């Protein structure tokens, strides 16, 4: 059993916190002595003890002289609700720490390693670093830019259609793909969709899986057209409506009255000034609200808008073995214009896998 073996175990442990740790990173810790695991644990939610502290607590006096494996550099600062892990590691008498990746948080970023080294602890970094970064890609984007990590999810047919001319889209993909989407929803802080999808499908946009949280639901609705009976208006989970600001929207106007009804329901209203919503501006605003990850589940127009405004980090295309055909059927990505072949959005680190009868293609926007 080598370093890779134990680091893989820390990553598997860390992933158990996928639904609950945000805005904190997912972290697992494994303590090894004489090449045997003596304790292990993972971080569960903000405010709880970190993985390293939990594993050290379990190991007790046996931690003395051991090796600690952790997928993210141990924290060393005091600006949080829990004690710094570096102190716990030093006090436990751990002799070596093996780290997957350096924490990009400026409050840590190498300082935790330096503190351990000053205490005479041997430190190694970069073990399965790519996998460690992939696991916490949302945390990395948020902590370095202040913006949430954005995934564009599309369910479509082999001929690139997401709905019939009448707008029917249930169900394009199979049961296994839909279950994976519910897991995706549970792993993000918010889902973004547009008013067209709400009016056509009346979705709940909840995760509906055991142990999974329901994300915030964000509806882009420029003219505040949302029907008051819409299922997304059932709070909780939290719903945010993004609408265009207008001088005629006084409290006495119909729109003003509707806005008050929504506010009384507990709906958060965010207004923007321009004719068209600038998604990059909006994504920054979500970051200020401590939203670290977003899943876009919209129609042709919203998909195009997200790509045009450059907010998409990752794509996940679920492709069903079906063909709809027809010029008036809705394409996966619409918009008023198209990209020249040389200017097309390019995808890197492409992966293809089966999800039941469907294919899932995922990758990152270059």
N, C-alpha and C positions, 0 to 999 in steps of 0.2 A: 504494500500500500504506500503510494507516494503522495507528494504535495497535491497533485491534480485530483487524486481520489478524495482527499479530505476537503479540498476547496469545492469540488462538485457537491459534496454533502452540505457545505455551508450555503451554497446557492439554492439547493433544494429546500433547505430550512427557511432561508430568507423569503423564498417565493410563497411560503405559507401566509405571509402578511400582505399579500397582493391586494386584498380587498379592504384593508383596515389601516395601513400605516400612513397614508397621505395626510399632510404634506411631507412627512418624514420619509426617508429612503427605506427600502426593504433590506434588512440585515440579518444574517445568520452567524452563529459562532459555534465552533467545535473545539473542545480542549482535548489534547492528545498527550498521553504519557506512555513511554515505552511502546510506541506505535499502536496504542490502543485508545479508543475514545473513552474518556472518563465522564464527560458531560457535554451537553449541547443544548442550544435553545435559539429562539429567534425573537425579534422585536415585533410586538403585536399592534400597538397603537400609540399615538402621541401622548406623552405624559407617563406612559409605562416605562419600566426599566428597559435599557437597551440590551441587545442580545448578549454582548460580552459580559455585562454585569449579571445577567440571569445565569449564564453558563458558569461563571465564577462562583456564584452563590450555591449552585448545585454541587460543584466540585469540592467546595470547602477547602480543607487543608491539603487535599490531594492536588490542588492547582499548583502548589509550590514545585518548581522545577519542570513544569509542563510546557507544551507548545500550544499557542492559541491560533486557530485559523479563523479569519473573518473576511467577508467579501468586500468590506468598505473600511477605510482607515478609521480607527477608533477616535471618538471625539475628545477634545481637550478643553473646550471653552465652557464658561459658566452661564452664558446667556440662554438658558433653557430650563425646563422643569426638573430634569434629572441630573445627578452628579456626572462629571466627566469620566468616561470609561478608562482613560489613560491612568488615572489615579487608582482605580480598582485593579487594573492589570499589574501595576507596579507593586501595590500592597499585597497582592496575592502571591508574589514571588514567581510569576511566569517568566521563563528564561528566553523564550523566542516567540515572535508574532509573525505569522505569515498572512499577508494582505493581498486581496484581489486587486483593488484599485485605490488610488489616492482620492480622498474626498474633495470634490471641486468647490465645496463651500469655503469661501475665503477665511472664515473663522477657524477652519481646521487646516485644509490644504497643505499637508506636509508638517504642520506644527505638532500634530499628534505623534507622528513618527519620530520627530526630533526629541520630543519629551521622553518617549520610550527609550530611545538610544542614549540619551543623557543619563538615564537610570541604569544603563548597562544591559539593556535588553536587546538581543539580536533581532533585527527586522528585515524581512524580505517582502518585496512588493511585485506586482505584475503577474501573479499566478492566475491564469485563466481570466486575464484582464478584459478581453473582448466580451466574454460571457457576463462578467460582472457589470460592465458598462451597459450591455443590452438589457439586463434585468432592471436597472435603475435609469433607463434612458429618459423617463419623464422627470425624475428628480434632477438629473444632470442639466436638462434643458431649462428647467424652472430656476434652479439655483444659480445658473450662470447668466441667464438673460432676463429673468423676471417674468417670462412668458410661459404659458402651459405648452406641453407637448401635444401636438395635434395629429390625430389619426383619422384619415378619411376612409370610411367603410362603405363599400358598394356591393349590393347583391344584384347580379345581372345574368342574362342568358348568354349563350354562346355567341349570339350576334350583337352583343353589347347593349341590349335593351333592359330597362329597369321597370317598365310599366307598359301596358297596352295603351292605345289612343284614348281610352276612357279613363285611364289612370289606375287601372287594376294592377296590383303588384303582390298580392298575397295568394299563395306563397311561391315566390320564384325558386328559392333554395329549399333544401331538405331539412329535416328535423335536427340532424347533427350540426349543421351550419348555424341554425337558429339558436341552438343551445350554446354554441361557442360565442355568438353575439351577445347573449345574456351574460356570459362570463366577462366579455369585454366591457359591457356596461357597468358591471359590478367593480371593475378594476380602475375605472376613470372617475374623475371628480364631477364631470359634467358631460351632457350630450347636447349637441346643437342640431336643431332642425329648423325648417322654415314653415311659414303659415300654410303653404300649399299642401305639404305633407299632413299637417294637422287637419285641414279641412277635408282632405281626401280619405285618409286612413283612420283618423281619430285614434292615434296610438297612445299607449300609456307611458312608453319610454322608461320602463322599470326593468330591473334585472331578473327578478323572479327565480333566483337560485338560492339554495340553502347556504346560509352563511355569507351571502353577498349583500353589499349595501346598495341602495338606490342612489344613483347620481343626481345632481341638480339637472333640471331640464330647462334648456334655453331655446326659446322660440323667437325667430326673427320674423317680425310682423310689422312692416313699415306703417301700414294704415290702420292698425289695431282692429283687424277683421276677425279675430279669434271668436268662435262661438262660445257663449258662456257655459254651454253644457259639455265642452270638450273635456276628455278624460285627463289631459295634462294639467287641468286646473284643480284637480283633486289634490289638496296639500295636507300632509306631506306625501312624497318628497317635495323639496323646494322647486318652485318654477319661477323662471325669470323671463320676462317678455321684453324684447328689444324693439323699440318703435321710433318712428321719425317724430322729431319735435316740430310743432306747428303753432303759430300764434293764434290760430282760430280755435285751438283746443282749450277753450276756457272750461271752467268747472260746470258751467250751465249747458255747454254743448253736449250732443249725444256721445261724442267721443270722450269728453270730460267725465260724463256720468259713468260711462263704461270703465274708464280708468279707475274711478273711485270704487266701483263694485269689485274690480279685480284686486285693488289694494286692500280692501276690506276682507277679501278671501285669503290674504297673506301672500299674494303674488307680488314679486319685485318688478318694478318697471324701470328700465334703463332707456333713456332717450338719446338720440344722436341728432346733430344739427344739419348735416348735408342731405342732399337728395338721395344719395346711395350710401349705405353703411360701409365704412372702411373697416374691413375685417381685421387688419393689422392693428388698428387703433383699439378695436374691441377686444382682441386677444390680450393686449397689454392691460386693459381694464380688468379682464378676468384674472390675470396674474396678480394684480393689486388686491383682488378678493381672495387670494391664496388658493386659487384653482390651478392645480399643477398639471392636469391632463384633461384632454377633451376628445370626445368621439363625435365626428360629424356623421349624422344619418339623415341625409336630405335627398332632394330630387336633383334633376339635371342642372337646374340653374344654380342652386347652392353649391353643388360640387364644382361647377365651373368657376363660380365666384371665389371659392376658397383657394383654388389653384391659381387663379389670376392674381389674387392679393398676396400670394406667396406665404400663406400661413401653414400649409400642410407639411408635416415632417415625414409621415409614414402613410402608405396606402395598404388597404386590405380589400382585395376584390374576391368575392365569393362568386364563382361561375357555375351556374346550373346547366346540366346537359339538356337544354331546351332552346328552341328557336321560335321567336315570336314573329319577326319580320315586320314589314310595313314602314313606310316613310314617316307616318304620323305616330308610331310608337316612340316612347320616350327613350333617348339615348342615355348612357351612363353619365356622360359629361356633355352638357349643352353649351349655352353661351351664344352670343351673337356673332362671334368670329372664331376662326380656327388658327392653330399654329402651323407655320410652315414646317415641313419635315425636319429641317435642320434646327428649328427652334422648339421642337416638341419637348414636353416635360420628359425627362429621362429618369429611370429608376435604377438604383444601385442595390447591391446585396439582395438580389431577388431570390425568393424561396417559393417553391411550389409544393403543395401537399394535398392529399385527399382529405375531405371532410364528408364522410358518408358517400353519397352519390355525386357530390360536388367537388370542385377544385378550389383551393384557396391560394391566391397569388398575393404575396406581400413583399414589400420592399420600401426603400427610402427615397424621397425626392432628392435629386442631386442639387 
